[in-house]
Amino acid sequence: MRELTNDELHDFSLGILKEVHQFCERENIRYSLAYGTLIGAVRHQGFIPWDNDIDICMPRPDYERFIKTFKSEKFQLAFFGEGCKYDSLIAYARVFDNRETIAKNGHWIAQPAGVWIDVFPLDGVPDDPQEFAALYKELHQEWERIIPKKIQFKRISHCKGLKNKLKLLRNKWRQKNGLGGHRMQKEYNEKIRRIPFETANYWSQLAVMDNGPVEHIPVSAFDERRLLKFEDAQFYVMKDYDLNLRAVYGDYMQLPPEDQREPHQSFIKFYWKNR
C-alpha cells in the first residue's frame, strides 16, 4: 500500500465534502465549514496548506436529520447511536471512505475506515458564561474518561509483538465486561443535548472538547449563511464566522510560526488500498 500524498488526501476529502454539500442542499439541511476548514476558506480560499482534514458543523436538529437520512453510493456514515451499522465511540459523525483508502493509528471505529470528514453537532448551552463554564468543566471530565476506551477499536493486526497483542486483548475483555465505553458515551451524548438548540440563546460544540469553554456563541450566528470559495467549489459558512473563529483561535488571519504548521492529527496516516 502507498501512503496518500497531502494533495491526494486533500482531493479525496474534498470529494466527500462535495457529496455532503449536495445532499444537504437537496434536503435543506444547514451546515457550515468549521475550525481549520473554515480558516482555510477565509484565509486561503481552500485548505490550510499543512492541514489534512475537513470539519463541518450543524445545529443539532439538522445534525439529527443528517445522520438519519444521509445516503451515498460512494461513502459511509458512522456515528454513535441506534441505526448505525458501524461501532464507534464518538459524539459526532464521520462520513468516510472504506473502498479505496484505509487509515492507520485512528482507533475510533471497530471496522476498517479510510479518509473521512468530521460532522459536529452544535448544542444549546446556558446563557450565563459562568454557568456555561461550569457545565463545560463537568462534561470535559466525562469526555476525558471516554477517550481511553477507544483503545478497544485498535485492531490486533496493528499490534507489534505478542506482548502488545495480549495487552490489547485484555483491555478489550475488560471493557466488554465492565462499565464499558458504550454506556459512558450514551450518557455523555444525552447530557450534551439537554438544552435544545431551538430554544437556546447560545450554542457550543461539545462533542470534542479540545478548545476549552470558549465557544459560547449566539444562536443568531447561524441565522444566516453564505457561500464561500474553498478550492474549486463553494460551501456554506455561518454568518458570524468571525465571532466563532476569534473565540477559538484569536487572530486567525495571522499565520502560525513555521514550526507549528503541522496537521492536528499528524499521527494518523492514510493509505491507498490497491496502489
N, C-alpha and C positions, 0 to 999 in steps of 0.2 A: 504493500500500500504506500502511496505517496502523500505526504502532507500537503494540504491546500496552501497555496501562497496567500499572502494578505489580500491581493487583488481578487483571487478566486473566491476567497471567503466573503469579501465584500459583495461580489457579483451574485453569489449564491444566496446570501441572506437578503439582499435587495430583491431578489426574485420572490422570496417568501413574503416580504413586506408588500410587494405589489399585489400579490394574490389576496392578502388580508385586506388591503385597501379596497380592492374591487368588491370583495364580499361585503365589507362594511357599507360601501356606497349603495349596493343593491338593497341591503337590509335596513338602511337608515340607522346604523349603529355608530355612535360618536366615539372617536378616538383622537389622541394627539400623540405626536412624537414626544419622547421623554428623555430626560437625562443626557447622556453623551450624544445620543442620536439627535436630540433637539439642538444641542450646542452645535453639532456638525451642520445642521441645516441653516442655523443663524450665522455661524462664523465662517463656514467653509462651503456652504451650498451643497453639502454632501457629507461623506464620512469624515470624522476626525482622522487624519492620515494614519495614526497609530492605533486607532480603536479597532475592535474586532467583533462587535455585536450590535444588535439593534434592539431598542427599547421603545415600547409604546405604552400608553395608559388609557384607561376608560373609566368613566363613572361606574360605580357598582351596578346600577340597573342595566347599563349597556354591556358591561362585562358578563353578567349572568346570562343575558340573551346570546352573547357571542359564544360562550362555552357550550350552550345548549344547541346551537344551530349551525356552527361553522362546519363546512364540508369542503373537501378538496380532493381532487384526483391525484395530486402530487404529494401533499404534505399531511402530517398527522397533528392532532391536538392532544396535549396532555395537561391535566390539572388534577388537583386533589378533590375528590368528591364522587358522589354517585353519578353513574352514566359514563365514566371514563374507563376505557379498557386498559389504560396504562397506569401502572402502580408508581406513584411518585409521592414525595414529601415536600411540596412547595405550596405556598399560599397564593400563588399566581399561576398563570397559564403559560405554556410554551407551544408555539407552532413550529414543528420540526420536521426534518427530512430523515427517513430511515431506509431509503433505497440506494442513494448514491454516495452518501458520506457517513462517517462514524466519528464520534468523539472519544477521546481517551482522557481519563482523570476527571470526568464530570459525573459524580455519583448522585444524580438527582432522580434517576428513574431505573426501574428494575430491568427494562428491556433496552436493547441497543438503540442508540439515538445519534443522529448526526447534527448538522448545522441547525440552529434554531433562532427564533426571535422571542423576546420576552413580552408578555402582555400583563401589565399590572393593574389591579383594580384600585379605584380611589374610593375611600370610605369617609363617611361623616365623622367629625370629631367635635369635642366641646368647644364652645365659643371662647371661653376664658383660657388664655395662654397658660396659666399656671395649672389649671385643671387638665389641659391637654398634655402638658409636660409630665404630670403625674401618671396619666394614662399611658403615655409613651414608655415611661420607665418601667411600669408594670408589665407591659406587653413585651418590651425588649428582653426582660429577664426570661420570659417564657420562650421567646424566639431563640435565644441563645441555647436553651436546653434542648431544643429540637434539632439544631444543626448537627450535633454529633450522631444523631440517629440515622442520618443519611448514609452512614457507612454501610448500612445493610444493603444498599444498592450497588456497592462495589462488586464487580464480578470476579470470581475465583481466577479466571484467566488473566486478570490484570495483576495478580499477586506473584511475586518472585520468591521462590523457595517454599519448602514445606511448612516452615515455622509461620510465615506470614499467612499462608492459606488456612492453616489450622486456627490461627488467631481470628481471622475473618469469619470462619465457620462458627466459632464460639460466640462472637459478637452477634451474628445473625440469630443464633439459637436463643441467646439472652433476650434480644429484643422481641422475638416472636413469642416468647413465653413470659415476658414481663409486662411492664406498663406499655411499652411499645410506642414508636413514633407516630403510628396512625391515630391512636386515640388522642395523643397530645396535639397533633396537627388539627384534628377535628375540633377540639375545644378551642384552639387558637383561632381558627377560621370563624368560629361562631362569635368570639369576642370582638374581632375587628369589624364585624358587621353590626354591632349593637346599635349604632346611630345611623339611621337610613340616610343615604346621600340626598334623597329627595326632600327631606325636611331639615337638613343641616344648613348652617350658615358657612361652615368651614369644612374643608376636606384635607386628608393627608393620605400618603401611601404607606400602608402598614404591613404589607406583605414581606418586604425586605427592609430591615431596619439598620442600614449601614450609616445613615447620614445624621442621626440624632434628631431631636424634636424641632426641626427647622421648617418642615413643610406644614405650615398652618395657613392654608391658602383659602381665600374666599371662594365659595361655590360659584360666584359670579364670574370668576376667571374662566370658567368653562362654558359660560352662556353663549359665547360666540367662538367660532373657529374660522381659520382661513388657510388657504393652501400656500405652502412654501416649497421652493425648489430644493430637492435633495437628489443629487446625482442627475440622472436623465429623466426624472419624473417629479411630480408634485404630491405632497402629502399634507395632511391636516396638522395644524398646531393650535393650541388653545390661545384665546385672545390675549390674555395677560401672561404669556410665556416668560416675559422678562421678570415679573414678580416671582415666579416659581424658580427660575434659574438662579436669580440673585440670592434667594433664600438658601439654596443648596450649595452654590459654588462661589458666591460673592461676585467679583468682576470676571465673569465667564468669558468675556471677549479678549482677555489677556492670555496669551499662550503660556502654558506652564514651562518651567525650566526643562531643558533638553533631557536631563537625567530622570525626569518624571514622566516622560512621554512613552508610556507603555500601556498595553491593554489592561483593563481592570481584572480580567481573569486570564492572565498570561499563562497560567499553569495548565489550561485546557488546550489540547491540540486536536485539530480536525484533519481527517484523512479521507482520500478517495477510496472507495471500496475496491474498485476494479481498475485502478490506474497505477 
